[in-house]
């Protein structure tokens, strides 16, 4: 089984940088992993990626050093073990409501005694029946990580109990959905979100866990790191491509080239 880059940095209390990939092209995952990012965020909550395609993308990433952090939709507990067996090191669980739901995530993502994940061993994570059962179970529980998302004010009321759950490693604020639930959509530095950040930071510090959120810039990231964040998500391939194409238009328009755009050039919100 591959060791986890994220887990190693968590153990050393170093900052972790994750980037997202929305394109279902193995080359993008291969390139990102070869560049050595800590993890690639593979989203199956909002995107149409199948588990079969997700397995192909994870396989491409294994040529490099990046972990895969896979996100199922809320309540898709059965999917989590399949994501892990396909080679994901991390599970990001969205829209968690309370500690009971967080414990359910741990139950499906961890082997006994931490959870009740079922054993197979014939997939990429073991990999392919190449380890003893005892070594694999111990290593999987040690190397895999669980990220729990807080995405509305009601869930924030339970963040202290969620952070205390054994097996939960990271609490992650989803600022998009949280800002919508607070009635301030897209205002990612609104006092309501700043208060949520402070409460998450205090809860994770109390229980020895890490916390993080998406960040749109180095300056914002510096602020978050100063407040104790160690798990930062920045950027996505679809945004990078869009910005690159817009830069071409900006550079070439003065030369007389014209375009017929159908899209707004408004900066997109961070992934949540």
C-alpha positions as MATLAB code, in Angstrom:
seq = 'XXXXXXXXXXXXXXXXXXXXXXXXXXXXXXXXXXXXXXXXXXXXXXXXXXXXXXXXXXXXXXXXXXXXXXXXXXXXXXXXXXXXXXXXXXXXXXXXXXXXXXXXXXXXXXXXXXXXXXXXXXXXXXXXXXXXXXXXXXXXXXXXXXXXXXXXXXXXXXXXXXXXXXXXXXXXXXXXXXXXXXXXXXXXXXXXXXXXXXXXXXXXXXXXXXXXXXXXXXXXXXXXXXXXXXXXXXXXXXXXXXXXXXXXXXXXXXXXXXXXXXXXXXXXXXXX';
ca = [
       0.000    0.000    0.000;
       1.233    3.508   -0.813;
       1.993    5.771    2.104;
      -0.031    8.977    2.246;
       1.631   12.318    1.608;
      -1.210   14.078    3.444;
      -0.974   11.778    6.450;
       2.784   12.335    6.710;
       2.311   16.101    6.685;
      -0.497   15.877    9.241;
       1.835   13.950   11.521;
       4.550   16.594   11.075;
       2.007   19.428   11.476;
       2.967   20.894    8.101;
       0.620   22.802    5.772;
      -1.129   20.744    3.085;
      -2.151   22.065   -0.331;
      -4.882   20.335   -2.342;
      -6.015   21.213   -5.848;
      -9.161   20.032   -7.596;
      -9.604   18.358  -10.949;
     -12.971   18.516  -12.667;
     -11.900   17.187  -16.066;
     -12.249   13.416  -16.456;
      -8.936   13.108  -18.280;
      -6.296   10.799  -16.779;
      -3.563   13.029  -18.226;
      -4.620   15.876  -15.927;
      -4.359   13.629  -12.862;
      -1.052   12.234  -14.084;
       0.389   15.727  -14.650;
      -0.820   17.081  -11.306;
       0.573   14.100   -9.416;
       3.898   14.260  -11.241;
       4.134   17.912  -10.192;
       3.931   16.697   -6.593;
       0.844   18.355   -5.115;
      -0.148   16.929   -1.739;
      -3.529   15.709   -2.980;
      -5.961   15.911   -5.858;
      -9.576   16.579   -4.944;
     -11.748   14.158   -6.933;
     -15.381   15.160   -6.603;
     -18.223   12.656   -7.033;
     -20.781   14.777   -5.196;
     -21.443   17.390   -7.874;
     -19.829   15.835  -10.936;
     -20.991   12.927  -13.089;
     -17.804   10.898  -12.608;
     -18.576    7.188  -12.205;
     -16.687    4.911   -9.844;
     -15.199    3.150  -12.863;
     -13.892    6.450  -14.266;
     -12.694    7.494  -10.809;
     -10.633    4.309  -10.672;
      -8.974    5.203  -13.979;
      -8.155    8.694  -12.758;
      -6.679    7.369   -9.511;
      -4.579    4.907  -11.478;
      -3.131    7.753  -13.539;
      -2.272    9.681  -10.375;
      -0.253    6.779   -8.986;
       2.628    7.548  -11.366;
       3.371   10.595   -9.207;
       3.248   11.405   -5.518;
      -0.171   13.004   -4.953;
      -2.842   11.456   -2.763;
      -6.397   11.273   -4.023;
      -9.063   12.821   -1.798;
     -12.432   11.557   -3.047;
     -15.737   13.148   -2.103;
     -18.991   11.157   -2.287;
     -22.369   12.796   -1.856;
     -23.967   13.043    1.574;
     -25.138    9.652    2.804;
     -23.230    7.621    0.182;
     -21.509    5.449    2.762;
     -21.321    2.384    0.500;
     -19.336    4.374   -2.047;
     -16.598    5.280    0.415;
     -15.055    1.837    0.787;
     -15.063    1.416   -3.005;
     -13.267    4.738   -3.405;
     -10.659    3.629   -0.889;
     -10.254    0.246   -2.550;
      -9.710    2.006   -5.894;
      -6.774    3.856   -4.375;
      -8.048    6.984   -2.618;
      -6.188    7.841    0.562;
      -8.725   10.363    1.773;
     -12.484   10.661    2.035;
     -14.058   14.106    2.157;
     -17.590   13.843    3.492;
     -19.921   16.767    2.679;
     -22.709   18.435    4.620;
     -22.119   16.569    7.864;
     -24.808   17.450   10.399;
     -23.503   16.116   13.695;
     -21.127   13.782   15.509;
     -23.343   10.738   14.930;
     -23.031   11.215   11.169;
     -19.267   11.714   11.481;
     -19.012    8.444   13.400;
     -20.920    6.743   10.592;
     -18.306    8.001    8.114;
     -15.558    6.509   10.272;
     -17.494    3.246   10.538;
     -17.564    2.819    6.754;
     -14.061    4.139    6.043;
     -12.006    2.388    8.728;
     -11.368   -1.269    9.468;
     -11.961   -2.678   12.975;
     -11.330   -1.712   15.692;
     -11.810    1.898   14.473;
     -14.727    1.080   12.173;
     -16.508   -1.717   10.348;
     -15.207   -1.388    6.782;
     -15.410   -4.665    4.893;
     -12.259   -6.400    3.667;
     -11.414   -7.415    0.108;
      -7.752   -6.843   -0.748;
      -7.998   -7.521   -4.460;
      -7.955   -3.898   -5.548;
      -5.428   -1.103   -6.000;
      -5.129   -0.029   -2.379;
      -3.662   -3.280   -0.978;
      -2.520   -3.593   -3.814;
      -3.906   -6.711   -5.461;
      -3.536   -9.244   -2.620;
       0.152   -8.419   -2.202;
       0.180   -7.844    1.566;
      -0.702   -9.896    4.584;
      -4.171   -9.142    5.898;
      -2.925   -7.895    9.268;
      -0.324   -5.580    7.730;
      -2.847   -4.173    5.274;
      -5.553   -3.531    7.865;
      -3.109   -1.739   10.134;
      -1.574    0.331    7.327;
      -4.918    1.298    5.813;
      -6.217    2.576    9.148;
      -2.968    4.469    9.682;
      -2.542    5.996    6.210;
      -6.111    6.841    5.162;
      -7.572   10.154    6.316;
     -11.092   11.514    6.813;
     -12.160   15.092    6.104;
     -15.523   16.240    7.470;
     -17.180   19.276    5.915;
     -19.130   21.889    7.873;
     -21.489   23.632    5.452;
     -24.298   25.254    7.413;
     -24.787   27.047   10.755;
     -26.733   24.156   12.295;
     -23.785   21.821   11.731;
     -21.416   24.405   13.186;
     -23.302   24.093   16.476;
     -21.974   20.518   16.682;
     -18.421   21.166   15.499;
     -16.866   20.545   18.923;
     -18.485   17.103   19.127;
     -17.580   16.324   15.494;
     -13.939   17.273   16.083;
     -13.862   14.925   19.081;
     -14.832   11.854   17.000;
     -12.010    9.324   16.832;
     -10.979    8.746   13.232;
     -11.882   12.237   12.022;
      -8.663   13.968   10.979;
      -9.679   17.278    9.397;
     -12.627   19.673    9.704;
     -13.183   21.579    6.452;
     -15.386   24.648    6.097;
     -17.363   24.776    2.847;
     -17.675   28.556    2.382;
     -19.957   28.425   -0.659;
     -22.800   26.477    0.901;
     -22.151   28.038    4.301;
     -22.442   31.552    2.898;
     -25.686   30.609    1.119;
     -27.144   29.134    4.311;
     -26.219   32.327    6.167;
     -27.918   34.534    3.584;
     -24.650   36.084    2.358;
     -23.899   34.023   -0.786;
     -20.398   34.465   -2.117;
     -19.257   36.793    0.669;
     -16.425   34.559    1.759;
     -14.923   37.019    4.242;
     -18.246   38.088    5.767;
     -18.238   38.297    9.598;
     -20.530   35.258    9.742;
     -17.927   33.151    7.940;
     -15.082   34.648    9.936;
     -16.910   33.638   13.121;
     -17.338   30.095   11.755;
     -13.619   29.926   11.008;
     -12.763   30.987   14.550;
     -15.094   28.388   16.055;
     -13.727   25.591   13.852;
     -10.161   26.613   14.678;
     -10.900   26.519   18.409;
     -12.666   23.141   18.222;
      -9.885   21.468   16.254;
      -7.177   22.906   18.466;
      -8.982   21.574   21.536;
      -9.203   18.048   20.118;
      -5.859   17.908   18.310;
      -7.315   17.846   14.789;
      -6.476   19.840   11.662;
      -8.796   22.249    9.877;
      -8.933   23.997    6.563;
     -11.012   25.436    3.719;
     -10.706   26.615    0.120;
      -8.572   29.716   -0.357;
      -8.530   31.930   -3.410;
      -5.136   33.569   -3.005;
      -1.761   33.406   -1.246;
      -2.747   36.425    0.856;
      -5.927   34.737    2.082;
      -3.992   31.537    2.705;
      -1.433   33.416    4.803;
      -4.277   34.729    6.946;
      -5.765   31.261    7.370;
      -2.422   29.685    8.242;
      -1.897   32.348   10.904;
      -5.212   31.232   12.410;
      -4.128   27.606   12.581;
      -5.335   26.182    9.249;
      -3.230   23.347    7.852;
      -5.385   21.991    5.008;
      -5.857   24.407    2.116;
      -7.642   23.751   -1.176;
      -6.764   26.089   -4.009;
      -7.804   26.129   -7.640;
      -9.238   23.695  -10.138;
      -8.258   22.648  -13.623;
     -11.437   24.084  -15.145;
     -10.645   27.496  -13.618;
      -7.027   27.373  -14.788;
      -8.071   26.604  -18.363;
     -10.757   29.312  -18.344;
      -8.324   31.908  -17.004;
      -5.680   30.887  -19.539;
      -8.078   31.244  -22.452;
      -9.239   34.620  -21.156;
      -5.612   35.742  -20.917;
      -5.097   34.839  -24.592;
      -8.115   36.947  -25.545;
      -6.866   39.886  -23.484;
      -3.380   39.716  -25.023;
      -4.514   39.309  -28.627;
      -7.509   41.654  -28.755;
      -5.228   44.740  -29.135;
      -3.791   43.117  -32.278;
      -7.180   43.197  -33.960;
      -8.475   39.734  -33.125;
     -12.142   39.560  -32.135;
     -14.094   36.970  -30.184;
     -17.734   36.015  -29.714;
     -17.922   34.893  -26.071;
     -20.970   33.239  -24.542;
     -19.560   33.151  -21.003;
     -19.137   35.759  -18.305;
     -15.579   36.594  -17.272;
     -16.647   36.831  -13.635;
     -14.257   35.013  -11.305;
     -15.790   31.728  -10.189;
     -16.353   30.847   -6.553;
     -13.906   28.439   -4.871;
     -14.822   24.771   -4.859;
     -16.631   23.703   -1.723;
];
